[in-house]
Amino acid sequence: MSVKPEIILVGTFHFEQQGELIKEREFEIEKLAGYLSEFKPSKIAVEWPQHLQKDLTKHFLETEKSYGQNEIEQIGFRVAKKLKLKNVQAIDYEGDLTPEDMEKLYSAISSHYPAIQKKLTDFAEKEAQMDEKGSLYDIFKGLNNPSQLSALERIYLSFISVEENEELIGAEFLRKWNWRELMIFKHVVDVIDTPKERVLLLIGRDHLWSLKKLFEGRGYRVINPFAASLEGNEINELHTN
C-alpha cells in the first residue's frame, strides 16, 4: 500500500470570542495540546493569512509560554513547541467574503426563509448546551462530531436557495465561501513536502465539512483525533509510526 499524506483535521471555536472561558481553562488547554501532540504531526497549520507567513514565524519564535487569547497560540503554538517544531504554517486566505455579505444573508433568511432560520437556531442552541456543560476536550469532540458536521453542511448548502429582490444572495455567499476553501486547501497542499507528511490543521469548525472532502478527494488520509475509533488501537499505531 502506498504511503499517503495525512491531515489531522481539528475544528475549533475562536478563543478570543470566549476570553473568560479560556482564562479559566489553561490546565485543560495544556492537556488538550498534549493530547494532540501525541499524534506526532510533522507540521502545524493554522488560520493565519498565508501571505503573512514571515510575521507568523517571527511571532512563534518570540513567544514562550505567555500565549495570547486565541487558538493559534493557545493550541497551535503549544503543540508545535511540545514537538520542537521550528515554525507553524500560515494557510488562511481571507478572500472577498465580508461581514456585510454575512449580514445580508442572515437578514434575508430571517425575513423570508423560516425553515432555514429554524435549522440555524436549533443548531446554535445545541452548541450552546454543549459549551455550558462540557470539558474543553468534550467541547472539541462535539465540534468535530461527524453528525454535527453533516448537519452544518446541510445548513450551508441550503443557502443556495436564498434570494431577495432577484438577487442570488445565497449563491453569491457560497461562491465566495468555496473560493476561500479552495485557497486554504491549496495552501495546505503546498506545505506538504513528502508522502509521509502528517499535518495538523487547526481551523474554524465551519470549514471542516468542505475541507475534509477536498483532502480525501486529493487522496490524503484525514484523521479526526476526537473520533472514538482513535481512542484505542489506532492511537497506539500512531505512536509507533
N, C-alpha and C positions, 0 to 999 in steps of 0.2 A: 504494500500500500504506500502511495506517495505521500510525502510529508507536505502538509498544508499550513499556511499561517493561521494563527488562532487569534480571535478577538474576544477578550474578556469584557463583555458589554455591561456597564454599570450605569443604570439610570439613577439620577439624583434629583432632589429638590434644590433650589438655590438658597444656600445657607444665610445669605445676607437678608433674606426676607423673614427669617426667624432667628434674629440675633440673640434674643434671650434664651431660647431653647439651646442654641449652640454653646453659649457660655456655661450653661448648667450641665452639659453632657460631654465635657472634654475627655473624661475617662472612657466613655462609650465610643467617642470618635477615635481615640487611640486604639481601642480594642478592634474597631471595625477596620482601621488601617492595617493593623496587624493581621487580621483575617485575610484581607485582600492580598497582602504581601505573600501569604502562603501559596498563592497561585503562581508566584515567581514570574511575573511578566518581564519581558526584556525591555519594554518601553512603556511609558505612561503618556497617554494623550488626553488633553483637557480642552475645555471650551473657552479658548483664548484665541483672538484673531490671529490667523496663520501668518499674516504679514508683519506681526509684531513678535516674531519668534525670538529675536535678539533681546528684546525687553524682558520677555518671559524668562529666558535663560539667565540673564543678569539678576533678576529678582529672585529666582530659585537659588542661585549660588549665594546670594547675600542673606537669605532667610534661614535662621537657625532657631527652631522651636517656638518663636513668637509669631504664630500664624494669624493671618487676617481672618475676618469673619466671612469666609467664602469657601466653597467646597474645593476649589482648585488648590488652595493652600492646605486646608484642614485635612483633606483626604489625599489629593494628588501628590502634594509635596511630601506629606508624611510617608506615603507608600514608597515614593521614589528614594527618599533618604534612607529608609529602612533597607532598601535593596542596594544602596550605594550607587545609584544611577547618577550620571553626570548632568543630566538635564531632563526636562519634560517637554513633550511635543505640543505645539500650538496647532490646532486643527480646525478652529472655528472659521466660519465665513458669515459675515453679517448680512450681505445681500441688500435688497431694497425693500424688504418687508418691514413696515413701520408700525409704531403704536397706533397710528391713525387707521391703518388697514385693519388691525385687530378691533379697534373701537367700531369701525364701520360694519365689520362682520357681525360682532355681537349685538350691535344695535338692530341690525336687520333681523337677526334670529329672534331677539326679544320681541320685536314688533310683529313679525309675520310667520314665525316657524315654531309654534308651541311644542311640537313633538321633539325637535332638536333641543329646544331650551330645557325640556324635561330631562333629556339624556344628560345634558351638561350639569344640571342641578343635582340629579341623582348621583352622578359620578363624583362631583365635588363633595357631597355630603358623606359618601362612603370614605373618601380620602381623609376628610376631617376627623371622622371617628377613629380611623387607623392612627393618625398623628397623635391624638389625645391619649390613647391607651398604650401604645407600643413602645418598646425599647427602640433605640436607634437602628439596631440590626433588624428588628421586626418592621420598622418603617421602610427600610431599604428593601427588605424581602417583599413587602407589599407593593412598593413602587415598581419592582421588577417581576411581579407576578404575571405569568403569560395570559391569564384570563383578563386581567385588568388592561394589559397592553392590547389585547384583541378588542376590548370594549372601546379603548381610546382610538384605535384605528377606525372602527366603525363610525365614531363620532366625527373624526376628521374627514372621512370620505363622505359623510352626509352633507358636509359644507358645499359640495358641488352643486347642490340644488338651490342654494341661497342666492336670490336675485331681488333687486329693488329698482323700480323705475327703469326696467330693461337693462340695468347694469349687472353684469355677471360677477357679483361681489365674491361669492364663494369660489368660483373657478379661478378668479384672479388671485385670491389669497393662496389657494393650493398651488398655483403656478409658481408664485414667489417662494412658498414653503418648500416645494420639491426641488427648486433650483438650489436653495441653501443646503438641503440634504445631499444633493449630488456633489456639491463642492466639499462638504465635510467628508463625505465618502472618499473623494479623490485625495484630499489631504491626508487621510489615514493610509490609503493605499501607497501614497508617496513616501511615507516614513518606514515602510516595510522593506527591508534590505535583503532578507533571506527567507526561504520557505519555513525555517524553524522559528521565525519571529512569533512572539506572543505579546500582543499589545493590549494593555488595559485601557479602555476608553471610558472616561468619566464624563458624562454628558447629561443635560437635562432630560428627564424621563420621556417627555413628549417625542423625542427624536427616535426612540428605540424601535418602534414598530416598523418604520421605513428603513432605518439603517440596517437592522437585522436582515431584512430581505435582500438588501444590496450586497452585504458581505457574503451571505450564503450564495447569492447568485454568482458572485465572483469565485466561489469555490472555497472560501475560508470556513474554518470551523468556528462557530460562535458559542461562547460559554456564558451561561448565566450562573454566576457564582452563588446565587441565593436559591437555586433550584434544589429540591430535595435529593435528586439523584447525585448531587455533588457532595453530599454530606458524608458519604461512606467511601466505597472503594475508589471512586473516581478521583477524589481529592488526594488519596494516597498515591494514585498513579501520577497525579500532577507533581507531587513532591519528589518523585523519583526520576522524572524526565529531565 
